[in-house]
Structures are given as C-alpha cells and as structure tokens.
C-alpha cells in the first residue's frame, strides 16, 4: 500500500512499535535513574522509525542505538 509515496507494510509498522516501546523503556529508565544516555537513546528510538522507511536500515540503526547505553556507561 502506498500513501503519499511512503511504503506502508506490516513489517515496518511492527518494527516501529517494537523500537518505540523499547525507546519508552529506555526513556523511563533514564529519567528515573537520572542518566542522560538512556534518556537520549529512548527519545531517538521513539522518533527515528518515523523517518526511516527501509526495514533493513531501521533494524541496523535502531539495533545500534539500543546497544549504546550498554557500551557508553555513565559513572
């Protein structure tokens, strides 16, 4: 289905829901713990699926973003 030149399919919608939910979890954790890295990653994870239309690129970008709080530790 094409809506205004944007490809809409079930895979993109489900991945957007998955990454948005993970983003909400990171945002909530970061806010309660007072850590900016998980909070920033959570915000980006909730917003970036709206701008990425390719399924593979979305999985790579959001998967990489989800690993950032585990790699970059705040002390």
N, C-alpha and C positions, 0 to 999 in steps of 0.2 A: 504494500500500500504506500502510495506517495502522497504526502501532504506538503504542499508548498516547496517541493524539491528536497524534502527530508525523507530519508528512508526509515519507515517505522516497521519494526518487526518484533516478535515476541522476545527474541534473544536480547536485543538491546534494552527493551523495557525491563526485563527481569534482572539483567546485569546492573542497570541504573538503580533499580530498587535495592539490590544486594549491596552495591557500593555506597549508596546513600544511607542505608541502615548502618553499615559499618562506620561511615563518617559520623553519624549521630552518636554512635557509641564512643568513638574517639573524642568527639567534642564534649560529651558529658563527662568522660573520664578526665580529660584535660582541665575542664572547668573545676571539677571537684578537687583534683589534686593540685591545682594551681600551676600546671605545666603548660607552656605555650606551644611546644612542638606537637603534642597530640591534638591540642585545640585547633591549631592551624591546619594540620592534616585533615582533621574532621571537617572543617569548613570547605577545604578544597575538594575533598571526596564527595561532599554533598552537591557541589556546584559543577565540577568538571564533566560528569556524564551528560549534562545538557549541551555541551559544546563539542563532544567527540561523537561522530556518527559511525565510525568504523568499530566493529566488535573487537577485532584483534588489538587495535590501538588502545581501546578503552581498557581491555584486560591488562595490557602491559603497563599503561600509565597508572591506573588505579592500583594494580598489584605492587608496583614500585612505590607508590605513595603509602600504601599500607605497611610497607617494611621500614619506612623512615623512622617512626618512633622507636623501633627496636634497635636500629643502628645508631641513631643520634640520641644519646642519653643525656638528660639534664641532671646536674648534681645539686 
